[in-house]
Amino acid sequence: MRLPRAVLLVTCSACASGLIPGGDDTPGDDDVLPPIEDPVRSCTTRFAYQPGLGETVESVAVAGEWDWDTREPMVSNGAGFTLDKELPAGLYAYKLVVSRPGGVVDWILDPANSYRAYDAGVENSAMRVPDCSLPLLEVAGNELTATGATATIRVARGSSGERIDQLHVGHRFEGAELEVSAVRGDGEIVISLDGLAAGKHVLAIDATDAAGGIAERVLVPFWIEDERFDWRDALIYMVMTDRFRNGDPANDPPRQAAAVAEADFHGGDLRGVTAAIEDGTFDDLGVRALWLSPFVENSTTVHDDAGHGVTAYHGYWPIKGRAVDPRLGSEADLDAMVTAAHRRGIRVLMDYVINHVHEGHEYFAQHPEWFRTGCQCGTSGCDWTERRLDCSFRTYLPDVDWQNREAGEQMITDALWWLERFDLDGLRVDAVKHVEDLAVFDLSMRVNEKFERGGTEYFLLGETAMGWRGDNLADNLGEYQTIARYVGDDALSGQFDFVLYHATASKVWADDDKGMLHLDYWTRQSLEQYPSTAVMTPFVGSHDSERLISLATYGSGSSLVHHKWADEGLPAPPASQEPYDRVALALAWTLTVPGAPLLYYGDEYGEHGGADPDNRHMWVAPAQRNDRQQGLHDRVSRVGRLRSELAPLRRGTYASLTVNEDVLSFARIHGNDYVIVVINRAGSARTAQIAAPFGDAILTDRMDPGGRTAALAGGSLSLEMAPRSVSILVP
């Protein structure tokens, strides 16, 4: 059910007479104070331009869709240019008109404003002008302690001067909301909480004035935890919900005769995810964030895929803007799942589809002008990248036209609704390169303004699928640049590192095509090519790629491993130990290099499979796994738990030590602490001679059940490495 409305904290009569609520929320004779005098908010919008270093500018003007034919001059203040203008509430496209020596005039996007809007098919900067007649609430500050928080909220009357009639402050925790007391002063309220339980908390503040004007709600999310979370700490586990665990057979849809079994619903649901959270499945792997496949309501239609009937079990065919798919559970089930995750310090990411909807979507029926159709991506003359904006994934999946302002605003508003309503912690943003850039920038800005002003980051993880252009940096610069262009302070927090995936998954771990020198080189290139503030996600398996263990079993050059349907012939489970060892090495590397790594469900025990949908088998519970599967799980689990325990493995810088074709050794350095990771890819034992620029120490191999040690002396150490093994050395 929906969270209840926050309770009345301060009434107009109290404010007007100078009364504030006493301990029993009842004004008394001793409570008389001077009347509350909140400031009146401004209705002025400021445009500003700061010339770059060495840039010569004669004048700057602003032109916008309120009147494109009029260039309103900005005033020079010595350091830059400004224009104060009053505009009715709304979203306005505009450009800066910069005049330079020699009669050069440039119409440019505002470099200080990441908001974008299209007008008549042209991309512009966008100014979001609020309704200044309404009261204003803003986060002025938020301080965290070990067990509490203090938030200061700035309060202003609307431009009409109407007094604030009601202030509502609620404290949300684990699906419930309670009233909290606050200190009311001129132009602000201060909310202090202490003695809070561990987990995620949200302050929700609302205001109404005497004329019925309602302020935009302010939310202040924060966490109480032993160590303040950093998204570099996250080991992200991708759950394809329908293929994970069946926690409630009552919501299983009937079998669809027109669909092949491998592309129909299998019964996994939100209650199954909750059960896995509560029984420690994710804790055992060191998981700190869950990425769930889309749980918005999807189509019930069966579509044809090369003669095979397929359903929307995956979640990427949405038909509603704000409804949980009943085949996965109810709103209450989603609430319970998020609450269970937060109790264990696990963040939850929603997979948000921004590129398309299903043709049965309510918005497509109501607003067909919000969408466009084009050639089918991947067909002749319709390259996935060259036609990224106008190609359609399928004929029944109309593209969202982000140049249509109403469409974009609705998609963003829906995303904010999901984040607030279910207390989610961020979004995995689907198919980033297939939408206009403004989709990413405007969404990111709105999330920041709505949820992050109190200091808690909401993670926006993008999927910009790029390829591999050759074994040199120059050929791949375009791939890096396309991924990097969407990452930044006003954009995504990070993205999946597709270049690193293509450089390593098959070439190093499955095929032995390349060695550890290649692995180390491309690891370092990823650290150099993306923004320094980015939290990128390395991965070796996903819902869109063949299972790594099958690639390691058959080789990536085998046609069988790329099959997707039973009538074609499909990969079988490995019959030997070697593929399990290869996956163990690959995942150990993924979990120990910088970033927020991805663990695709089932890879932790070696689930096999070819191409989609064969890479989406039902998750196998521990009791049904064979010894090799459980052995792989135990190795991955050990690395995951060490990552959770050791700050250098999560937050440390990457430093190559001694590397050859068979053995990679690198350090993760965090402050005065370090950890050394050694990986022997060879099928036979190796002696690793490692140069390590640290002081003399006895290092313990935390991957060795017996806790073997190695002596670091004079800047070097020697370590015997078993075939296809990993050591994590800790002082």
N, C-alpha and C positions, 0 to 999 in steps of 0.2 A: 504494500500500500504506500501511498505518498506520505512523505514526512509531514507532520502537523505544522501548522503555521506558528511562528514564534509568538511569544506572549507579549502583552502590552507592558512596556517598562516605564515610559514617561508620557503623561497626558498633557494636552494643551493647557488645561487649567493650572496644572502644576508649573508649567513653564512661564505662563503669563504672570502668575502671582509671585513667582520666585520660589515656589515650593519644589522640593525634590522628594521622591519616595523615601520613606524611612525604612527601617529594618523589616517592618511588616508591610511594606509597600503602601502605607497609609500616611498621607501628609499630617503633620502634627504641628503644635504651636512652636516647637523648638526648631522646626525645619524652615523657617522663613529666611530667604536669601534674596539678594537683588534679582530682578527678572533676568531670565536667560536672554541674551542678545546675540543671536546667530547672525553672521554676516549674510549679505545678499549676494548670490552668485553672479558672475559676470556673464553677459551675453556676447562678449567679444571673442572672435576667433582670430588667432594670430598666425600669419604666414611669415616665415623667416627663411633667409638664404645666407649662408656663410661661404664666401668664395674660398676655393682651395688655395693651398700654398702656391704662391707665384702666379695665381690667376688674375688677369686684369679684366675688370668689369666696369663699364661706364654707367650702366643703370640696369635695374631689374624691375619687372612688372609681373603681375599675376593676371591670368585670364582663365575663366572657368565657365562651366556650363550654365551658370546663372546669366552669363552674357559673354560668349566667346569673342564677340567683336570689340569688346572694350578691354584695353589693357590698363589695369589699375596700378599706378606706380608704387613701388615700395620705397620706404624712406631709409636713407643711409644713416647708420648710427656710428660710423667710424670703423666698426669691426665687421659689419654685415648690413643686411637690408631686412626691414620688417614692414608688414602691413597689418593693421588691425581692422577687422571688418565684421559687421553683424550680418548673420545669415539665418534664415529660418532653419529649424531642425531638419536634418536630412543628410544624405551622403552626396558629395559634390565632386565631380571630376574637374581637375584643373591642371595647368602647367605653369611653370615659371618661364618668363620671356626675358632672356639674358642678352643685353646689348654689349658687344665687345668692340675694341678699336677696329677701324677700317669698315665700319658699317655692317659687321657681322651680327646677326640676330639668331639666337638659338632658342627653340622651344624645348625645354628639358623637363624630365621628371624631377620632383623635389628630392634631393639626395638625403634629406633629414627626415623623410616621412616614407615609411614602407607601404602604407596603404595604397591600393591601386583600384582604379575603376575604368571601365570602357565606356566610351561615348561615341556612337556612330562607327563602331568597329575599331576605334583607336584607343590604345592604352594610355592612361593618364595617371597622375597621382590622384589620391582621393582624400578629401577632408570629411571626417565624420563629425557632424555638428550635433551636439545633444540638445534636448529641449530645455532651454534655460529657465522656462517658467516653472519647472518641477524642482523640488528640493534636491540637494546634492549630498551624497555620501561618498567619501574617499578614504582609503587607507593612508594614514599619515605615518604609521610606524607599527612594528610588531617585534617583540622581543621574546625569545624562548629561554626557558630555564630547564633544568632536568625533569621537572614534574609539572610545569605550567607555562603560561604565556600571558603577555600583556599586549593588547592591541589598542591603538589610538585611532579613532575614526573622526575625520574632519566632517563637520556638519555645516551646511549653508542653506538658507531659504531660497526659494525660487525668485525669479526677477520681480514677481508681483509683490514680494515682501511678506506674503502670508506666513504666519508663525507655524513652526513644526507642531503638528497636532498629536502625532504618535511616533514613538520610537520603539521598535521591536528588536530585541536581541535574543537570539537563540543559540544554544550550544548543542551541536549535533555530534553524536558518538554512537557507533554501532547500531545505526538505524533508528535511533530515538532522538528526540529534541527536547531540551529542558530550558526553562528560563534561567537567565543569569543576571546578576546585579551589575550595575555600571555606575561610574561617576560622571555626572553631567556637568559640563561647563559651557562657557560661551564658545560656540563654534566647534565643540568637540565632545566626544564621549570617550571614556577610558574603561576598558573591560579587562579585568585581571582574574585569571583562574590559576589555581594551584592544587596540588595533590591529585593530579590527573593520572588515570591508568594509561599504560602503554598502548599505542595505536594511533590511528588517524582521528583528528578532531577538526571540526569546522565551526567557525563562528559565522552566523548569518544575521545581517543587520538590515532592517527595513525602516523607512520613514514615510510619513504621510503628513501633509500640511492641512490647514483648516479649510482650504478650498477643495480638498480631495485629491490634490496632486501627489503622486506616488513616486518616490525616488527609485532609481535603479538599485536593486539589491546589491549589497556588498558581501562578499564571501571571503573569509580568511581561513584557508585550510592550513593545518600544521600537524606535525607528528611528535609524539612523545616516544623517544627510544633512546637506548643506551649510547649509541653513536649516531650522529646526524647523517642521514642517508645521502649519498651522492650517486647519481645515475651511472657512474663508473662501477659502482658496487653491484649493479644488477647483472645477474645471470638470468637471461630471458628464456622462458620455456614456452614454445608455441603449442597451444592446444587446438586441434581441430575438433571442436566440441562433439559433433555427431560421431566421431570415430574414437572417442576417448573412453569414457566409462558411462554405463547406463545406470543412473541412480534412481530412475523412476520409470519403470516399464509402462506405466499408465499413460504416458504422453507419447509413446512410440507410434508413429504413423503407420497405417496399413501398407503392406507391400504394394508397390505400383507395378502392375503387370507389364506396362509399356517400357519400364526401365530395366536395364541390366542390373544384376545384383550389386556389382562393384560400384555402381554410380547411383545407388538409391540410399535412402536413410538407413542407418544401422542402429540407432537408438541411443547413442551417447547424448548426454544432456548436462545442464548446469548443476543438477544435484550430484552427478557423477564427479564433476570437477570439485565441488565442495567436499565430497567424501575423500578425494585424494588430498586435498589441503589438510583436512582434519586428521587423516591417518599418517601424516608425515611424509607422503610420497615426494613432495617437492622439497621439504626441508632436508631430506636425505641426500638430495642432489645439490644442495646449496642454492636453490632457486630463490631469487628475490623479486622477480617480476613475471607475471603471466600475460602472454598475448593470446587472447581468445579469438578464434575465427568469428566473423560477424554474427551477432545474435539478434539482429533486427529481423523482423518478419520477412520471409522470402516466398517466392512463387511456389505454387503447388503444381505447376505445369511440367510435363515431361518433354524435353527437347531432344532433337536428334543430333548425334555427334558421329558422323561417318557410319551411320547404320546402327548406332547404339543409343538407346534411350537413356538420358541423364536427368537427374533432378538437382534441386538447389540445396542438397545436404551440406555443401561447403559454405553457404551463406552469402555468396557474391551476386545474388539475383534479388535485390531488395524490392519490396512492393509497398512498404510503409515507411514513413519518416520517423515515427516514434512508437514502435510497438515491438515487444519481444516475441520472437518466433515461438508459438505454442509447442512446436515439436521439440524445442530445447528446454522449455520450462516457462515459468511465469515471472512477472515482475518481482514477486516475493522470492522466487528462487534465485534471481540475479542479486537481489539485495542480500540474501543469506550467503551467497558465494563471496561477494565483495567483503562482507563483514568477517567471514571466516579467514579470508586472505589477510585483511588488515590486522586481525588479531595476532597473526604470525609475522607481521612486518613485510608481507608480500604485496607489491603493487600490482594493479590490474590495468592493462591496456586494452581498449576496444579497437577492433579492426574497423576502420571507418572508410567506406567506399565513396569516393568523391568524383569518380570519373563517369559513372553510369548508373542507371537503374534498370530494372526489368520492365518490359513493355506493359506489364500489369500493374505498375506502380501508380498509386493514387495521384502523384504529381504529374505523371505523364498524361493521365486522363483529364486532369483539371487544367493543366498548363502545358499543352504541347509545344508552345513557343519557347519553353525553357530548354528544349532539347534539340539535338541535331543528329543526323545520320550521315555516314560516309562509307568509304570502301571498307572492306573487312581487313583488319590488321593482319599482316603476315602473308597476304595474297600478292599476286603479281602486281607490281606497280604501287603497292601499298605497304611500304616498309614501316616497321614498328616505331622507328625513330624519326625518319623523314616526314612521315604523315602522322606524327604523334598526337596531334590535336583533333584531326578530323576523321581518323580511322576508328571503326567500331569493333569491339571485341567479338560481337556476334550481332546478327541482324535483329535479334530480339532484345538487345541491350542498348537502348538509345543513350547517347552521350549527353551528359549535363553540359549545357552551353554556359560556361562561366563568364562569357562576355555579356550575358543577360544578367543585369544587376539583381533582379528579383530572385532568380534561380540561385545565384551565389549566396545572397543573404539568407535564403531559406536553408541552404545546406549548412552554412555556418551556425545559424541559430539552432538547428537540430543537433549539431555536434555539441554545442554548449549545453543543450538540454540533457543529453545523455550523460555528459560529464558531471553535471550538478545533480540530476535526479538519482543517479546510482553511485555517486561518490567515487567515480573512477579516477585514475591517476595519470591518464594520458591517452594518446591515440597512436595506433599504427596506421599511417596514412597510405592508402592503397593507390598504386598506379600514378605516382606523382608527375611523371613527365608527360602524361596524357591529358593534362589539364593546363590551362593558362597559369602562368607563374603567380598571378594575383590570388589564385585559389589557396596556395600555400602561404603567401605572405599575409593575406587578410585573415585567414583562419588562425595563424600563429599569433598575430597581433591581438585578435579577439580573445583567445585563450589566455594570453598574458594579462590583458586588462581585467578579465573576469576572475581568474583564479590565482595569479602569481604575484599580486601586489603585496601580499603578506610574506613573501620570501620562499614559498614552497614551489619548486619547479614541477610543472606538468610535462611529461616526456612526450615529444612528438617525433616518432620514428618513421621515416619515409622509406617507401619502396620505389626506387628509380632503377628499373631493370636495365642494365647495360651489359655489353659483351666483352669480348677479348679480341684485340686487334694485332697481337704479335708479341714476341718475347723481348720487347724493348719499350722503354718509357715513352719515347716520342710517339709511337703508334697508339698508346693508350691514354695520352693526355686528354683527348676529347672525352673519353669515358669518365675519367676522373672529374673533369671540369663540369660535365653535365650533372653528375651526382652532387658535386660540391656547391653548385649554384643555388641550391635550395636550402643550404644549411647556414645558420647564423643567428645573431641575437634576435632578429625579428622574423625568423624563419624556423626551420626544423631544428630539433636538438641534435639529430644525427640521422644516418641512413644505413641501410644494409650495404656492406662493402662488396658489391658485385665484382669489382675488379679483382680483389683478393680471392674471392670464391673461384673465379675462373682460373686464376693463377695457381691454385693449390689443390682444390678438391680432387679432381681427376689426375692432374699432372704430377702431383707429389704423392698423394695418399693412396689413390687407387691404382695408378698405372706405372709408377716408377719412371715416368717420362722425364721428370726433372728431380733434382736432388735438393739437399738442404741449403745449399748456397742460393739457389733460386728462391726457396721459401723465405729465407732471411731477407733477401734483396727486396722482394715484393711486400713483405711485412713493413720494412722501413719506408718504402715508397708510399704506402698508404698513410703512414704517420706524417709524411711530408706534404702530400698532395691535398689533404683535406684541411679545413680550418682548424686551428689549434684548439679552439674551444669545442669542437665537435666531439660527441660521444658516438663513435661509429660502432656498428654491430658486425663483427666477423662471424662467418657461418660456413659450414660445409654440407649442410642439408636443409631443405625447406619443403613446403607443400607443393612447390612448383618444379622440383628437381627430382631426378631418379635417386633412390635411396643409395647412400654412400656405400653401404655394405654390399649391395648388388653390383655397383660399379667396381668395387674391389674384388668381387668374386669372378665376374665375367670380363672385366676390362671395359673401358668406356667406348672402345671401338666395336664392341659386340652389338649387333642389331637387336638381339633379344632383350638386352637390358633397357632399351628405349621403347619397347612395346608397352601398350597401355590396356589392351583388352585380352580377355581369356582366349578368344578365338584366334588370336595371333600367336599364342604361346607366351608365357610370362616367366620371369626369373623365379628360381626356386630358392629356398633358404640355403645358406652356405653349408657345405658338407665337410669343411675343414676349419681349423682354428685360425688360419692366417687372416682371412677377411676380418675377423673379430679383433685381431691384434692391430690391423691397419686402422680400423675405426677408433680403437682405443687411443692410438697415437694422435690421430687427427683431432679428436675431441679434447685430448689433453692440451694440445697446442692451442686450439680455439679458446679454451677456457683460461689460458695463462698469458695470452697476448693482450695488449691494451684494448679497451672498449667495453661495451656491454654485450657479451657474446650471446648467440642464439643456440639453443638446444631444441631441435625439432622433435616433437613427441615420438617416442619409439626408438630414436637413434641411440638413446642411452643403453638399450639392451640389444641393438642390432636388428631392428625390424627391416625386412627385405622388401623389395618392390621395384617396379620399372617406372614408367612415366605416369603422370596423373591420368586416371585415379588409382593406379596400382600402387602408388607411393602413399596411399591413405588407408591402409588396413586398420582394422580395429586394434586398439592398444591392447597389449597382452599383459595381464596381471602377473606378479611375481610367481604365484603358485603354478602358473601354466608355462613358465619359461623353462628351456632346457639349461643344462649346466653352462654351456658356452655363453648363452644370453645372460644368465645371471652373473657370470664371471665378468663380462664386459660392463654390465651395470655397476658392479662393485668397483671396478677401476675408474669409471667415470665419476661415480659418487665420491670416491676418495679425492679426486681432483677438485670437484665442485665444493666439497666441504672445506678443503684447504683454501680455496679461493675466498670463501666466505670468512674464514678465520684470519687470513694473512693480508693486511692492508697493501703490502707491495704488489701482490698479485692482482689487486683491484685497481689501485690508484698510482702505482709506480711507473716511472719512465722505463722505456725499453732500451736496453744496451746489449748489442751483440758482443759475445765473448769470442770463443774459438769455434769456427764453423768449417766443416768439410762436407763432401757430398753425402755422407752417411749420418753424421752427428751434428746436431745443432745445439749450441749452448748459449743461453742469453740470461741476463739479469733483469729483474724488475726492482727499481730503486725508488724508495719512498722516504724522504727525509734521511735519517741515519740508518734506516732499515733496508735490507735487501733480501731477495730470494733468488736463487740460481735454478734455472730449469734446464735439464739436459734430456735430449730426445735422440735415441738411436733408432733410425729407420731401417737399418740393415737386418737381414734375416739371420745374421750370425752375431756373436758377441764382439764388442769393440772396447778398446781402452781409450777413454776420452782424456786427452791432455788439455786442460782448460786454463787459460790465462784469465785471472779474475783480479781486478785492481782494488782489492779490499784487504784489510788487515788480517793477520794470522787468526785463525779460528777453527774450531771443530764444528763441522756442519753435519746435520742429521738429515738423512734421506727420508722425508715424510711419506714417500710412496712405498717404502719398504716396510712390510709388516713387522720385521724384526728391528726396525729403527737403526739400520747400519749407519756408520759415520764415515766422514772423509775429512782429512786434514788440509786446510788451506794454509799454505806457508810460503812466504816470499812471493806472493802474488800468483801462485799457481796451485793446481790440485790435479790429482790423477784419480779417475773413477772408472771402475769396471762396469760396463753396461751390457746387460743381457740382450739377446735378440729382441728387436722391436719392443723396446722398453722406455720408460720415462722415470726420471728422478727429479724430485723437487727438494733442493737442498736449503736448509734453514739454519742460520747460526744458533 
